[in-house]
């Protein structure tokens, strides 16, 4: 394990990968080898492999399941972002939805899901994704305000944004960003 860490820090990716695989061959339940293998894949932006490794970690370490699901949600979001960069908007949309299904607190997935639906011409579906963020994670609602304001204007219903902000302020009176958005 230490050898793999040394290889990773020195930039010898292949050797680090081999070292972590060797640790797992000797101890198939070694959480630290899995975590470092995942980080290695993340460093290389190999999101699918990183997610596969995190799924294995989740199976062997049920004690920290919520943490693992949160990380897995972010990895699924990255898979979607990679798909979007290659032009696979439908694949990106599926990955963003999977990220939300895994962990509804994956904020970038809500934003990206709305963005991808908007790219597909599904403005109401985009609004639904962003409104879900506002309802589910009110402390991060401000991240969707600008998108929602533009989308409501596009639909010819700017009053919906005012209504949304007023509801948000009523639910979260301490959130100054809702007042600022008005």
C-alpha positions as CSV (number, residue, x, y, z in Angstrom):
1,X,0.0,0.0,0.0
2,X,2.8,2.4,0.9
3,X,4.6,1.6,-2.3
4,X,1.5,2.4,-4.3
5,X,1.2,5.7,-2.5
6,X,4.8,6.5,-3.2
7,X,4.3,5.6,-6.9
8,X,1.1,7.8,-7.1
9,X,2.8,10.8,-5.5
10,X,5.8,10.4,-7.8
11,X,3.5,10.3,-10.9
12,X,4.0,6.6,-11.8
13,X,0.4,5.9,-12.4
14,X,0.8,2.4,-13.9
15,X,3.0,1.3,-11.1
16,X,0.7,2.7,-8.5
17,X,-2.2,0.9,-10.1
18,X,-0.3,-2.4,-10.1
19,X,0.7,-1.9,-6.4
20,X,-2.9,-1.2,-5.3
21,X,-4.1,-4.2,-7.4
22,X,-1.5,-6.4,-5.7
23,X,-2.7,-5.3,-2.3
24,X,-6.3,-6.2,-3.3
25,X,-5.1,-9.5,-4.6
26,X,-3.7,-10.2,-1.1
27,X,-6.6,-8.6,0.8
28,X,-9.8,-8.3,-1.2
29,X,-11.4,-6.2,1.6
30,X,-8.6,-3.6,1.9
31,X,-10.6,-0.3,2.0
32,X,-7.5,1.8,1.8
33,X,-6.3,0.2,-1.4
34,X,-9.8,0.7,-2.9
35,X,-9.9,4.3,-1.9
36,X,-6.4,5.0,-3.4
37,X,-7.3,3.1,-6.5
38,X,-10.4,5.3,-6.9
39,X,-8.3,8.5,-6.4
40,X,-5.9,7.2,-9.0
41,X,-8.8,6.8,-11.5
42,X,-10.2,10.3,-10.5
43,X,-6.8,11.9,-11.2
44,X,-6.9,10.4,-14.7
45,X,-10.6,11.5,-15.1
46,X,-11.6,7.8,-15.5
47,X,-15.0,8.5,-13.9
48,X,-16.6,5.2,-14.8
49,X,-13.7,3.2,-13.2
50,X,-13.7,5.5,-10.2
51,X,-17.4,4.9,-9.7
52,X,-17.0,1.1,-10.1
53,X,-14.3,1.1,-7.4
54,X,-16.5,3.3,-5.1
55,X,-19.4,0.8,-5.5
56,X,-17.0,-1.9,-4.3
57,X,-16.0,0.2,-1.3
58,X,-19.7,0.7,-0.5
59,X,-20.2,-3.1,-0.5
60,X,-17.4,-3.7,2.0
61,X,-17.9,-0.7,4.2
62,X,-21.6,-0.4,5.0
63,X,-20.8,1.6,8.1
64,X,-20.2,4.7,6.1
65,X,-22.9,4.1,3.4
66,X,-24.2,7.7,3.3
67,X,-20.7,9.0,2.7
68,X,-20.1,6.5,-0.1
69,X,-23.4,7.3,-1.8
70,X,-22.6,11.0,-1.7
71,X,-19.3,10.4,-3.4
72,X,-20.9,8.0,-5.9
73,X,-23.4,10.7,-6.7
74,X,-20.6,13.1,-7.5
75,X,-18.8,10.5,-9.6
76,X,-22.0,9.8,-11.6
77,X,-22.3,13.6,-12.2
78,X,-18.8,13.6,-13.6
79,X,-19.7,10.7,-15.9
80,X,-22.5,12.8,-17.1
81,X,-20.3,15.9,-17.6
82,X,-17.8,13.8,-19.6
83,X,-20.7,12.5,-21.8
84,X,-21.9,16.1,-22.3
85,X,-18.5,17.2,-23.4
86,X,-18.5,14.5,-26.1
87,X,-22.0,15.6,-27.3
88,X,-23.9,12.7,-25.8
89,X,-26.6,14.8,-24.2
90,X,-29.0,11.9,-23.7
91,X,-26.3,9.9,-21.9
92,X,-25.4,12.9,-19.8
93,X,-29.0,13.3,-18.8
94,X,-29.2,9.7,-17.7
95,X,-26.1,10.0,-15.7
96,X,-27.3,13.2,-14.0
97,X,-30.6,11.5,-13.1
98,X,-28.7,8.5,-11.7
99,X,-26.6,10.8,-9.6
100,X,-29.7,12.4,-8.1
101,X,-31.3,9.0,-7.6
102,X,-28.1,7.8,-5.7
103,X,-28.0,11.0,-3.6
104,X,-30.5,13.8,-3.9
105,X,-27.9,16.2,-2.4
106,X,-25.7,16.1,-5.5
107,X,-26.2,19.7,-6.3
108,X,-24.2,19.9,-9.6
109,X,-26.3,17.0,-10.9
110,X,-29.6,19.0,-10.4
111,X,-28.1,22.0,-12.2
112,X,-26.6,19.9,-15.0
113,X,-29.8,17.8,-15.4
114,X,-31.7,21.1,-16.0
115,X,-29.0,22.4,-18.4
116,X,-29.0,19.2,-20.4
117,X,-32.8,19.1,-20.6
118,X,-32.8,22.7,-21.7
119,X,-30.3,21.7,-24.5
120,X,-32.7,19.1,-25.6
121,X,-35.5,21.7,-25.9
122,X,-37.3,20.5,-22.8
123,X,-37.7,23.8,-21.0
124,X,-40.4,22.6,-18.5
125,X,-38.3,19.5,-17.6
126,X,-35.3,21.8,-17.1
127,X,-37.4,24.0,-14.8
128,X,-38.6,20.9,-12.9
129,X,-35.0,19.9,-12.3
130,X,-34.0,23.3,-11.0
131,X,-37.1,23.7,-8.9
132,X,-36.4,20.3,-7.3
133,X,-33.0,21.7,-6.2
134,X,-34.7,24.7,-4.7
135,X,-37.2,22.5,-2.7
136,X,-34.7,19.7,-1.8
137,X,-31.7,21.8,-0.9
138,X,-33.0,25.3,0.0
139,X,-29.6,26.4,1.4
140,X,-28.3,26.0,-2.2
141,X,-31.3,27.3,-4.0
142,X,-29.5,30.5,-5.1
143,X,-27.4,28.3,-7.5
144,X,-30.5,27.8,-9.6
145,X,-32.1,31.3,-9.4
146,X,-30.5,32.8,-12.5
147,X,-31.4,29.7,-14.6
148,X,-34.9,29.7,-13.4
149,X,-35.4,33.4,-14.0
150,X,-34.2,33.0,-17.6
151,X,-36.4,30.0,-18.1
152,X,-39.5,31.6,-16.7
153,X,-38.9,34.7,-19.0
154,X,-38.5,32.3,-22.0
155,X,-41.9,30.8,-21.1
156,X,-43.4,34.3,-20.8
157,X,-44.1,33.9,-17.1
158,X,-41.6,36.1,-15.2
159,X,-44.1,36.2,-12.3
160,X,-43.4,32.6,-11.6
161,X,-39.9,33.5,-10.5
162,X,-41.2,36.1,-8.1
163,X,-43.6,33.5,-6.7
164,X,-40.8,31.0,-6.3
165,X,-38.6,33.5,-4.5
166,X,-41.4,34.5,-2.2
167,X,-42.1,30.8,-1.3
168,X,-38.4,30.2,-0.8
169,X,-38.1,33.3,1.5
170,X,-41.1,32.1,3.5
171,X,-39.5,28.6,4.0
172,X,-36.0,30.0,4.6
173,X,-36.3,33.5,6.0
174,X,-32.6,33.6,6.9
175,X,-31.5,33.1,3.3
176,X,-30.6,36.6,2.0
177,X,-30.0,35.4,-1.5
178,X,-33.7,34.8,-2.1
179,X,-34.4,38.4,-1.3
180,X,-31.5,39.6,-3.4
181,X,-32.8,37.6,-6.4
182,X,-36.1,39.5,-6.3
